[in-house]
Amino acid sequence: MSNHDHDDFAVEPLPGLPAQPPKGEVLLWQGRPRAYALAREALKINWIAGYFVALAVWRGWAMGGGVPGTTIAVMLPYLAIGLLTCAILMTIAVVQARSTVYTITSARVAMRIGVALTVTLNLPFRQIGAANLALKSNGTGTIALQTLGDTRISYLVCWPHVRPWHFNRTQPALRAIPDAAAVAKILAEAAETRLNQPVITQNPGPAHAVAAE
């Protein structure tokens, strides 16, 4: 597994990949998170919006004295703060989504992630132990990847492109992707095909004794 830092997307020979794929490696799928789904799942924008609405209603009821005009005047600042907070979170989600490229090839999963610090994770199928699909009713979903070996991946560097709350063993994830079930099928079939290919190694031939003359 290798990590490559690069700052200029324009130098990518293929969007989302730091180098041209080796001969025989086929590009199967590329995509990125859906911005609102990312805001909902990773940034919890729905919960935060609900919190500010509930707070505004409670403060309006407690301080408005039953007078509609006063109640609304008390509620407005809380609603404005909530709206501003949600706008900031949505902007973060949009920027994250636009800077991300997930790639599945016939040999690996690659993830170009990050805004200020751009990192490309290369995850060969032989270093992926399992994939977990969390599917939403609207078809979006997240595919989390359990890696093998001793390679450690930083949760903070990869966030939000990780499986939530798995800190000890970070699981990189294709977050909030549309048509996630179809993508999971592509991944499963590609990994199965790759792992079933025989690995041919060349061993040294048997030693031959040569008689001394």
Contacts in CASP RR format, 6 or more apart in sequence:
PFRMAT RR
TARGET T0000
AUTHOR 0000-0000-0000
METHOD contacts of the structure
MODEL  1
MSNHDHDDFAVEPLPGLPAQPPKGEVLLWQGRPRAYALAREALKINWIAG
YFVALAVWRGWAMGGGVPGTTIAVMLPYLAIGLLTCAILMTIAVVQARST
VYTITSARVAMRIGVALTVTLNLPFRQIGAANLALKSNGTGTIALQTLGD
TRISYLVCWPHVRPWHFNRTQPALRAIPDAAAVAKILAEAAETRLNQPVI
TQNPGPAHAVAAE
1 121 0 8 1.000
1 122 0 8 1.000
1 123 0 8 1.000
1 124 0 8 1.000
1 127 0 8 1.000
1 147 0 8 1.000
1 151 0 8 1.000
2 122 0 8 1.000
3 119 0 8 1.000
3 120 0 8 1.000
3 121 0 8 1.000
3 122 0 8 1.000
4 18 0 8 1.000
4 119 0 8 1.000
4 120 0 8 1.000
4 122 0 8 1.000
5 117 0 8 1.000
5 118 0 8 1.000
5 119 0 8 1.000
5 120 0 8 1.000
6 12 0 8 1.000
6 18 0 8 1.000
6 118 0 8 1.000
6 120 0 8 1.000
7 118 0 8 1.000
9 15 0 8 1.000
9 16 0 8 1.000
9 118 0 8 1.000
12 18 0 8 1.000
13 19 0 8 1.000
13 20 0 8 1.000
14 20 0 8 1.000
14 21 0 8 1.000
14 27 0 8 1.000
15 30 0 8 1.000
15 101 0 8 1.000
16 30 0 8 1.000
16 101 0 8 1.000
16 103 0 8 1.000
16 110 0 8 1.000
16 112 0 8 1.000
16 120 0 8 1.000
17 103 0 8 1.000
17 110 0 8 1.000
17 112 0 8 1.000
17 120 0 8 1.000
18 112 0 8 1.000
18 120 0 8 1.000
21 27 0 8 1.000
21 105 0 8 1.000
21 107 0 8 1.000
22 107 0 8 1.000
24 106 0 8 1.000
25 105 0 8 1.000
25 106 0 8 1.000
25 107 0 8 1.000
25 108 0 8 1.000
26 105 0 8 1.000
26 106 0 8 1.000
27 103 0 8 1.000
27 105 0 8 1.000
28 104 0 8 1.000
28 105 0 8 1.000
28 106 0 8 1.000
28 186 0 8 1.000
28 190 0 8 1.000
29 102 0 8 1.000
29 103 0 8 1.000
29 104 0 8 1.000
29 183 0 8 1.000
29 186 0 8 1.000
29 187 0 8 1.000
30 101 0 8 1.000
30 102 0 8 1.000
30 103 0 8 1.000
30 104 0 8 1.000
31 101 0 8 1.000
31 102 0 8 1.000
31 103 0 8 1.000
31 177 0 8 1.000
32 97 0 8 1.000
32 98 0 8 1.000
32 100 0 8 1.000
32 101 0 8 1.000
32 102 0 8 1.000
32 177 0 8 1.000
33 93 0 8 1.000
33 96 0 8 1.000
33 97 0 8 1.000
33 100 0 8 1.000
33 174 0 8 1.000
33 175 0 8 1.000
33 176 0 8 1.000
33 177 0 8 1.000
34 97 0 8 1.000
34 140 0 8 1.000
34 176 0 8 1.000
34 177 0 8 1.000
34 178 0 8 1.000
35 90 0 8 1.000
35 93 0 8 1.000
35 94 0 8 1.000
35 96 0 8 1.000
35 97 0 8 1.000
35 98 0 8 1.000
36 90 0 8 1.000
36 93 0 8 1.000
37 136 0 8 1.000
37 138 0 8 1.000
37 140 0 8 1.000
37 141 0 8 1.000
37 176 0 8 1.000
37 178 0 8 1.000
38 93 0 8 1.000
38 96 0 8 1.000
38 97 0 8 1.000
38 160 0 8 1.000
38 175 0 8 1.000
38 176 0 8 1.000
39 45 0 8 1.000
39 89 0 8 1.000
39 90 0 8 1.000
39 92 0 8 1.000
39 93 0 8 1.000
40 46 0 8 1.000
40 176 0 8 1.000
41 142 0 8 1.000
41 175 0 8 1.000
41 176 0 8 1.000
42 93 0 8 1.000
42 159 0 8 1.000
42 160 0 8 1.000
42 164 0 8 1.000
42 175 0 8 1.000
42 176 0 8 1.000
43 89 0 8 1.000
43 92 0 8 1.000
43 93 0 8 1.000
43 160 0 8 1.000
45 86 0 8 1.000
45 89 0 8 1.000
45 90 0 8 1.000
45 93 0 8 1.000
48 82 0 8 1.000
48 85 0 8 1.000
48 86 0 8 1.000
48 89 0 8 1.000
49 82 0 8 1.000
49 86 0 8 1.000
52 78 0 8 1.000
52 79 0 8 1.000
52 81 0 8 1.000
52 82 0 8 1.000
52 83 0 8 1.000
52 85 0 8 1.000
52 86 0 8 1.000
53 79 0 8 1.000
55 78 0 8 1.000
56 74 0 8 1.000
56 75 0 8 1.000
56 76 0 8 1.000
56 78 0 8 1.000
56 79 0 8 1.000
57 75 0 8 1.000
59 74 0 8 1.000
59 75 0 8 1.000
59 78 0 8 1.000
60 70 0 8 1.000
60 71 0 8 1.000
60 74 0 8 1.000
60 75 0 8 1.000
61 71 0 8 1.000
63 70 0 8 1.000
63 71 0 8 1.000
63 74 0 8 1.000
64 70 0 8 1.000
64 71 0 8 1.000
64 74 0 8 1.000
65 71 0 8 1.000
95 115 0 8 1.000
96 114 0 8 1.000
96 115 0 8 1.000
96 160 0 8 1.000
97 176 0 8 1.000
99 112 0 8 1.000
99 113 0 8 1.000
99 114 0 8 1.000
99 115 0 8 1.000
99 118 0 8 1.000
100 111 0 8 1.000
100 112 0 8 1.000
100 113 0 8 1.000
100 114 0 8 1.000
100 161 0 8 1.000
101 111 0 8 1.000
101 112 0 8 1.000
102 109 0 8 1.000
102 110 0 8 1.000
102 111 0 8 1.000
102 112 0 8 1.000
102 174 0 8 1.000
102 177 0 8 1.000
103 109 0 8 1.000
103 110 0 8 1.000
103 111 0 8 1.000
103 112 0 8 1.000
104 183 0 8 1.000
104 186 0 8 1.000
104 187 0 8 1.000
104 190 0 8 1.000
105 190 0 8 1.000
106 190 0 8 1.000
106 193 0 8 1.000
106 194 0 8 1.000
107 124 0 8 1.000
107 125 0 8 1.000
107 194 0 8 1.000
108 122 0 8 1.000
108 123 0 8 1.000
108 124 0 8 1.000
108 125 0 8 1.000
109 121 0 8 1.000
109 123 0 8 1.000
109 125 0 8 1.000
109 128 0 8 1.000
109 145 0 8 1.000
109 174 0 8 1.000
109 187 0 8 1.000
110 120 0 8 1.000
110 121 0 8 1.000
110 122 0 8 1.000
110 123 0 8 1.000
111 120 0 8 1.000
111 121 0 8 1.000
111 123 0 8 1.000
111 158 0 8 1.000
111 161 0 8 1.000
111 172 0 8 1.000
111 174 0 8 1.000
112 118 0 8 1.000
112 119 0 8 1.000
112 120 0 8 1.000
113 119 0 8 1.000
113 120 0 8 1.000
113 121 0 8 1.000
113 158 0 8 1.000
113 161 0 8 1.000
114 161 0 8 1.000
117 157 0 8 1.000
119 157 0 8 1.000
119 158 0 8 1.000
121 153 0 8 1.000
121 158 0 8 1.000
121 172 0 8 1.000
123 145 0 8 1.000
123 147 0 8 1.000
123 172 0 8 1.000
125 190 0 8 1.000
125 191 0 8 1.000
125 194 0 8 1.000
125 195 0 8 1.000
126 148 0 8 1.000
126 194 0 8 1.000
126 195 0 8 1.000
127 147 0 8 1.000
127 148 0 8 1.000
127 149 0 8 1.000
127 151 0 8 1.000
128 145 0 8 1.000
128 146 0 8 1.000
128 147 0 8 1.000
128 148 0 8 1.000
128 191 0 8 1.000
129 145 0 8 1.000
129 146 0 8 1.000
129 147 0 8 1.000
129 148 0 8 1.000
130 145 0 8 1.000
130 146 0 8 1.000
131 143 0 8 1.000
131 144 0 8 1.000
131 145 0 8 1.000
131 146 0 8 1.000
131 184 0 8 1.000
131 187 0 8 1.000
131 188 0 8 1.000
131 191 0 8 1.000
132 143 0 8 1.000
132 144 0 8 1.000
132 146 0 8 1.000
132 163 0 8 1.000
132 171 0 8 1.000
133 141 0 8 1.000
133 142 0 8 1.000
133 143 0 8 1.000
133 180 0 8 1.000
133 181 0 8 1.000
133 184 0 8 1.000
134 141 0 8 1.000
134 142 0 8 1.000
134 143 0 8 1.000
134 144 0 8 1.000
135 141 0 8 1.000
135 180 0 8 1.000
135 181 0 8 1.000
136 180 0 8 1.000
139 178 0 8 1.000
139 179 0 8 1.000
139 180 0 8 1.000
139 181 0 8 1.000
140 176 0 8 1.000
140 177 0 8 1.000
140 178 0 8 1.000
140 179 0 8 1.000
140 180 0 8 1.000
141 175 0 8 1.000
141 176 0 8 1.000
141 177 0 8 1.000
141 180 0 8 1.000
142 163 0 8 1.000
142 173 0 8 1.000
142 174 0 8 1.000
142 175 0 8 1.000
142 176 0 8 1.000
142 177 0 8 1.000
142 180 0 8 1.000
143 173 0 8 1.000
143 174 0 8 1.000
143 177 0 8 1.000
143 180 0 8 1.000
143 183 0 8 1.000
143 184 0 8 1.000
143 187 0 8 1.000
144 162 0 8 1.000
144 163 0 8 1.000
144 166 0 8 1.000
144 171 0 8 1.000
144 172 0 8 1.000
144 173 0 8 1.000
145 171 0 8 1.000
145 172 0 8 1.000
145 173 0 8 1.000
145 174 0 8 1.000
146 169 0 8 1.000
146 171 0 8 1.000
147 153 0 8 1.000
147 169 0 8 1.000
147 171 0 8 1.000
147 172 0 8 1.000
152 170 0 8 1.000
153 162 0 8 1.000
153 170 0 8 1.000
153 172 0 8 1.000
154 170 0 8 1.000
155 162 0 8 1.000
155 166 0 8 1.000
155 167 0 8 1.000
155 170 0 8 1.000
158 170 0 8 1.000
158 172 0 8 1.000
160 175 0 8 1.000
161 172 0 8 1.000
161 173 0 8 1.000
161 174 0 8 1.000
161 175 0 8 1.000
162 170 0 8 1.000
162 171 0 8 1.000
162 172 0 8 1.000
162 173 0 8 1.000
162 175 0 8 1.000
163 170 0 8 1.000
163 171 0 8 1.000
163 173 0 8 1.000
174 180 0 8 1.000
174 183 0 8 1.000
177 183 0 8 1.000
END
